[in-house]
Amino acid sequence: MSALVRYEQARTALAECARIDEASEIRDKAAALAAYARQRDDRDLEIWVREIHLRACVRIGELSRDLDQAQTVRKADGATVRLPAGGKSKAAALADAGISTSTAQRYEELAGGREEQAQAAGRAAMEAYFTRSRDEGAPPTMAGLRGAVRDAVQATIGPPPPRPKRPSPPPEQPKVAPIGADWVDWTGAVQDLARLDCDLPELAARSAALMPTLLREARQAAERLRIWINLLEPTNDQAH
């Protein structure tokens, strides 16, 4: 069987594909044949099987795009869901064919996207690219087809809108060092003294023997209080 006959048979099979898994099977077989042709250095065979491989990718994109044209189905509980013809969701149909959503999106772009004018421009660009590939005797590539379709689509409907920039993350708040237990004890003692309701002079007079010790501790406490106030004043000024 000549390569031309097999090529036409493959194109016909692709056109008749109604499910993504069918087109995916042709894509995978064509990829394997392309690797075989390259090993044998059979340029003619490689050119037509790579073209079939790319046509299968485009067909997958068309079928994936068609899955978005869903029908409304009312469930028994009264809820409504939108399912494509055949009863499967798009995600389920892609998963059954072993196609990721990101791959399906790329294939949909190869098929010209979602606008009819863009799709017609994409098909024309695809055929022109394959014709040029055969004339030049160079196997077509995914990058070459993607560029040809992209240029044709942009020439027809204009470039895609720029993607919105992601908002910058908020500035990181300065980390506050944890308060040590000794600092908590100290500030708690200061608060207790401030709230202490007693006659301190009378208390000191009744404890004459303790006067030197009380005086020394009071002076030490006053000095530490000054240090504490000096540390807190700059922080308080910054807060205001």
Buried (B, 14 or more C-beta within 10 A) or exposed (E): EEBEEBBEEBBEBBEEBEBBBBBBBBBEBBBEBBEEBBEEEBEEBBBBBBBBBBBBBBBBBBBBBBBEEBEEEEEEEEEEEEBBEEEBBBEBBBBEBEBEEEBBEBBBBBBBBEEEEBBBBBBBBBEEBBEEBBEEEBBBEEEBBBEBBBEBBEEBBEEEEEEEEEEEEEEEEEEEEEEEEEEEEBEEEBEEEEEEEEEEEEEBEEEEEEEEEBEEEEEEBEEEEEEBEEEEEEEEEEEE
